[in-house]
């Protein structure tokens, strides 16, 4: 049986996954600028389309509605970029990789990189969680619960970068090395 991690060896599409506060959007933009890729933040695309925040979408329509439009946005974005053969980096929201169909699409067609950040760092970055719809009550407990649920999906990624004890430029360099190495293999 073909190992999924071997199937995507030559992809010019990259997906960044991980919990909120890992820096997916930040590092995605930096790497895209460095490598002349296009960068897409799924949450930002949804906010732009609906002219509201993710938190407000959750509050007005519920999580099921949000997950449905998130899945549609990811699928539409992927096929649009695939048809254009565009080098792109896609940053998913923390729960975007939970959906089985989305996960399979991205694992089969992109290099999926998990930015794995320890809970203590996430708690610091998320702050009081007031802008995060999945955080209710105690921030640490909410993050810990989400991380435990999502880790089983995140571990399916092709690459994992443990960001603990790494400076921003080191994380950027690791992502660039992964993306560049994959492109070298495609030549």
N, C-alpha and C positions, 0 to 999 in steps of 0.2 A: 504494500500500500504506500502511495506517495505521501510523504510528510508534507503537511500544509506549509510548513516553514520553508520548504524548498521550492514550492510552486511560484512564489512571488519574487524570486531572486532578481528579476530583471525589470521590475516595475519602476516607472518614473512618477508614481503616485505614492504619497506618504500620508499616513493617518496618525495623528498624535492622540493618544488616549490617556486617561488617568483621572484621578479625583479633582474636584474643584480646588484651586489654589496650587496646582502643580506647576503652572506656567506654560500650559499647552499653547495658549494664544500668543503669549509673549515670545516664547522660543520659536514657535511656528513662523511668526513674522520675521524675526531676526534671520532664521535659517533661509527662508524664502528669499529675503533680500540679498543674502550672501551668495546664493546659488542661482539666482535669476529664475526662481519658481514663482508661481502665483500662490497666494495664501488665502484660505477661506476658513472663517470661523463660523461654524454651524449656528451657534447661539446668536451671533451678530446678524447673520442672514435672516433668521427667524424674527428677531426684534425689528429689523428693517421692514420685512414683509408685513408684519402685523402692526407696525408703528406703536409698539409698546415693549415693556421689559419682559423678560422671561418670568420673573416673579409675578407680574400682573397677569400674564397668560395663565399661570398656574392658579392664581387666586380666582380669576373670572371663569375659567373653563375646566380646571382640574388637570391632574397629572396625565390621565389617559388621553385627553385631547392633545396635550403638549407632546406626549410620546408619539402619537400618530403623526403630527405635523413634523416632528423631528425626524422620524423615519422617512417620510416623504421627501423632506428637504435633503437629507443625506443621499438618498437614492437618485433624486433628480440631479443634484450637484455632481455626483460621481459620473453618471452617464453623460452629462453635458461635457465634462472635462475629458472623459474617455474618448468621446466622439471627436473632440478637437485635438486629441493626443497631446494635451497640455501637461507640462510638468507642474504638479501642484502638491501643496501640503494642506491637508484638511485637519482642523482642530475640532474634535467632538466635545460636547458637553460631558460632564462626568458620567451620566447615565446613558449616553448615546450608544455605547457598546453593549448594553444589556440585552438589546433586541437580537434574537437569533438570526433573523434574515439580514439585518444590517451587519452583524458580526461576520456572517459567512461571506457576504458581498465584499466587505473590506479585507478580510483575511485572504480571499481568493484573488483579489485584484490590486491590492496596495501593500506597501510595507508598513505594517502596524508597529508603532513604537509606543511602549508604555513608559510614561514618566512616573516612576514609583517614588513617592515622597512620604516620609514618615509622619505619623499622626501628629506628633508634637509640632512639626513645621506647618502642617495643614491648619491646625488650630490657630497658630499665630497669624497665618495669612488670611484666613477666613474671618478673623475678628469675631464680632458678635453674631455674624451669620444673617443679619437683617436683610441683606440683598440676595440671599440664597434660599430659593423656595423649598429645598429639601431639608433645610436646617430649622428644626423647631425645638425649643427648649435648650437643654444643655448642649453646647456646640460640640464638645469632645465626644459625648455619648452618641450624638447624631452622626458625626463623622465616622466614628468607630463602627457603628452599625452599618452605614453605607459601604465603608471600605471592606468589611467582612463579606457583605453581599456581592460586591463587584469584583473582588480579587479573583474569584474563580473564572470570571470572564477576561479580566486583564491579563491573567497568566497565559492566555492563549496567544498573546501577541508574538510577533516574530522577533522583536527586540525589546529588551527591558533596560532602562537606565535608572539605576538607583541614585537619586539626586542628593541623598544625604551626604553631607560633607563635601559637596562639589560647589565650586563658585559658578556664577552664571556663565562665564566664558568657557568653563570646562563642560558644562551641560550643552552649550551651543556647539562646541567642538565635537562632542560625542555624536550629536545628531547629524552634523555635517559629515562626519566620517562615515556614518552608516549610509546616508543618502548617496554620498559620492562613491562609496565602495560599490553600492548596488548599480549605479550608473556605469562605472568602469566595467563591471561584469557584462553589461548589456552590449558593449562595443564589440 
